[in-house]
Amino acid sequence: MSQEKKLTNVFVRDGAASKTTLVHKEDGVQPTLSGTPLLTGWIPTLADSLSTTKGLPVETQPTSDDEAELARTTLAENKQSGTVVAFSGIIKVNATFTASCPGTKTNPMIGTFSSWGTPTTGILHCSITPAASTFAHLARKYCKASQ
């Protein structure tokens, strides 16, 4: 299984101009299956199995724009001077699996399940250098792009 932090929306507000701009937007993540011919009805089962074995939430629905709206609203309400970045993001997960029917001699089905979990939002003042393991670290590059 692999996990990847992915920013889905980034807003920048230049304190001097008081202008908020959407500078990054990515399409959301749709849970998918690939590999041998599989039924999409397996998505909830695979998500539950992955959640249980790895101890992390895995979603079965496409990402929504709720987190982006929260990031935008938070930035609009923030009164700090200077350049400030607000962001939304998710953890994208990919896992390979093997499935077979008990009591049969058919070849197992092998595939990859992709989805997402752990939505997040945050805000970063561009004068701060966040830890490298954080979403804010990914968002910090937009501080320089706006200056």
Helices and strands as residue ranges (DSSP letters): E 2-14, E 19-25, E 32-35, G 40-42, H 43-54, H 66-77, E 83-99, E 109-125, H 135-139, H 141-146
